[in-house]
Amino acid sequence: MTPTNTLTDPRVEAALRRMFADAARDDATVARIMAGRPGDRGWQTPQEHADAVAEVYMPISAAGGQLLYNLVRAIRPATVVEFGMSFGISTLYLAAAVRDNGTGRVVTTELSEAKIAAARRTFSGTGLEDVVTVLAGDARDTLGGLGVPADFVLLDGWKDLCLPVLRVLEPHLKPGTLVVADDVDLPALGPYLEYVRTPANGYQSVTFPVEDGMEISCRL
């Protein structure tokens, strides 16, 4: 009998191939956005930031996606929580793993309405929409009412918000829950890394060397 792997579904393969190709143009897109931005004040709110970069993918790597798929397949979580869906590349890897486990769901968050609309079209086109719930808005608000344990967590939204989002989720984390944060090389993730690497805060943490690095932290 052939093992089930939704990542090899032609619809999923085509969607990932298309989105990674689009994401490869991110640098040029960001340069165009920044060139048209007056001054150097920075964006005042996460929503303003999300709206400004609504065309930018900011994806995980393909290798990072494979790692997420493997972890979710191995753990078989009932609820996967993702902070920072963007166009849904990482969500597809998570949803494919949930589908192949035959149980569970993905709850993902995103501020950009444009990205939410595009991602929902992708989930529908790949047949994965029934295992994905998209929460629109600031994750610090939407995830506060999660109501169920978060059995696996991916933090890949704005890096300066990863720690606040984790603190919102902590009441929903059981011992043994894995929390994965992407892009450990980015300075803005520093406060988060300091927190999960401090034993008194209740995590055992290790950096996995894939692309820009993923921090994998087990809730103790």
C-alpha atoms as one frame of an Amber mdcrd trajectory, in Angstrom:
protein
   0.000   0.000   0.000   1.336   3.445  -0.966   1.907   5.702   2.075  -0.243
   8.829   2.208   1.587  12.109   1.601  -0.601  15.053   0.663   2.510  17.064
  -0.218   2.724  14.947  -3.372  -0.862  15.771  -4.369  -0.525  17.569  -7.745
  -2.731  20.417  -6.506  -0.529  20.993  -3.450   2.698  20.619  -5.415   1.486
  23.137  -7.999   0.384  25.627  -5.337   3.690  25.441  -3.487   5.682  25.712
  -6.720   3.708  28.796  -7.752   3.976  30.502  -4.360   7.687  29.833  -3.919
   8.263  31.279  -7.406   6.265  34.372  -6.480   8.127  34.627  -3.169  11.453
  34.622  -5.006  10.529  38.122  -6.198  10.009  39.414  -2.649  13.228  41.446
  -2.549  12.220  43.454  -5.610   8.700  43.929  -4.229   9.992  45.160  -0.870
  12.420  47.541  -2.599   9.543  49.025  -4.607   7.374  49.424  -1.498  10.158
  51.071   0.475  11.014  53.412  -2.414   7.450  54.698  -2.409   7.249  55.128
   1.354   7.666  58.712   2.594  10.237  59.310   5.302  11.730  56.688   7.567
   9.304  56.746  10.477   8.345  53.080  10.275   4.825  51.770  10.526   2.929
  52.706  13.651   0.850  49.557  14.138   1.029  45.880  13.112  -2.035  46.450
  10.905  -0.317  49.296   9.042   2.746  47.118   8.604   0.643  44.212   7.309
  -1.227  46.439   4.862   2.020  47.951   3.571   3.538  44.563   2.737   0.344
  42.857   1.554   2.144  41.785  -1.652   5.119  40.222   0.142   5.220  36.485
   0.850   7.938  36.278   3.543   7.767  32.460   3.442   9.445  29.694   5.305
  11.875  27.654   3.236  10.908  24.410   1.543  13.201  22.574   3.966  11.522
  24.337   6.881   8.153  23.279   5.527   9.269  19.668   5.325  10.463  19.859
   8.924   7.088  21.208  10.042   5.275  18.465   8.123   7.400  15.770   9.763
   6.952  17.188  13.260   3.175  17.406  12.923   2.985  13.896  11.476   5.020
  12.548  14.393   3.181  14.426  17.164  -0.362  14.082  15.754  -1.654  17.291
  17.400  -5.372  17.939  17.679  -4.880  21.691  17.239  -2.010  23.320  15.354
  -1.759  27.074  15.911   0.091  29.322  13.477   0.934  32.975  14.074   1.510
  34.684  10.729  -0.102  32.868   7.788   0.897  35.335   5.047  -0.123  33.723
   1.715  -0.291  30.278   3.318   2.897  28.468   2.309   3.663  27.235   5.822
  -0.045  26.608   6.384  -0.107  24.171   3.461   2.669  22.083   5.040   0.845
  22.068   8.377  -2.524  21.286   6.803  -1.065  18.490   4.657   0.318  16.850
   7.795  -3.010  17.201   9.610  -4.804  15.692   6.612  -2.408  12.738   6.493
  -2.745  12.169  10.240  -6.474  11.791   9.716  -7.193  14.008  12.701  -6.735
  17.584  13.881  -7.044  21.084  12.472  -4.902  24.138  11.798  -5.866  27.484
  13.330  -3.916  30.241  11.610  -3.832  34.018  12.000  -3.304  36.917   9.614
  -3.794  40.684   9.622  -3.838  41.333   5.870  -7.280  40.899   4.302  -5.670
  40.601   0.869  -3.492  37.717   2.009  -6.424  36.033   3.740  -8.462  36.122
   0.527  -5.586  34.736  -1.543  -4.793  32.010   0.996  -8.407  30.895   1.199
  -8.455  30.460  -2.592  -5.331  28.331  -2.301  -6.747  26.181   0.496  -9.900
  25.616  -1.539  -7.920  24.791  -4.677  -5.811  22.220  -2.858  -8.726  20.589
  -1.058  -7.399  21.529   2.376  -9.892  24.234   3.337 -11.802  21.904   5.657
  -8.826  21.474   8.022  -7.843  25.182   8.155  -9.494  27.909  10.228  -8.287
  31.450   9.500  -8.576  34.036  12.279  -8.476  37.557  10.852  -6.961  40.257
  13.035  -4.245  40.759  15.627  -3.185  37.342  16.964  -2.768  38.814  20.439
  -6.539  39.296  20.400  -7.806  36.404  18.304  -5.746  33.688  19.996  -6.721
  34.809  23.483 -10.054  33.101  22.979  -8.690  29.898  21.514 -10.620  27.827
  24.030  -8.731  24.559  23.437  -5.155  23.404  24.079  -2.610  24.393  21.438
  -0.828  21.103  20.759   1.705  22.465  18.247   2.603  26.106  17.630   4.376
  27.846  14.745   5.403  31.471  15.355   6.281  33.106  12.043   4.603  36.502
  12.143   6.282  39.799  13.035   9.299  38.798  15.106   8.825  41.462  17.771
   5.352  40.013  18.428   6.417  36.372  18.804   7.000  36.670  22.546   3.726
  38.524  23.247   1.826  35.927  21.194   3.543  33.095  23.043   2.540  34.637
  26.363  -1.076  34.808  25.156  -0.915  31.120  24.229   0.833  29.858  27.361
  -2.411  29.139  29.277  -3.284  26.782  26.393   0.059  24.922  26.293   0.254
  21.445  27.801   3.517  19.792  28.874   5.156  18.353  25.780   3.773  20.956
  23.375   6.297  21.984  20.718   6.628  25.673  19.864   8.574  26.467  16.685
   9.808  29.960  15.814  11.312  30.737  12.418  14.222  33.053  11.531  16.419
  32.857  14.628  19.010  34.999  12.823  16.773  38.082  12.878  17.648  40.489
  15.732  13.972  41.273  16.410  13.478  37.689  17.613  16.083  38.215  20.367
  13.685  38.776  23.303  11.718  35.680  22.348  14.855  33.538  22.126  16.110
  34.805  25.481  12.755  33.884  27.020  12.479  30.309  25.712  16.170  29.629
  26.362  15.831  30.586  30.047  15.016  27.349  31.944  12.985  29.137  34.607
  10.395  30.030  31.947   9.501  26.391  31.400  10.967  25.405  28.041  13.698
  23.132  26.734  14.879  24.803  23.561  17.152  23.868  20.663  18.036  25.619
  17.410  17.528  23.550  14.262  19.861  24.599  11.409  17.461  24.959   8.489
  17.807  28.091   6.311  17.679  31.058   8.753  17.206  28.679  11.684  14.203
  27.426  13.588  13.991  27.429  17.362  12.174  24.318  18.610  11.027  24.660
  22.205   9.290  21.982  24.261   6.923  23.158  26.990   7.964  21.405  30.192
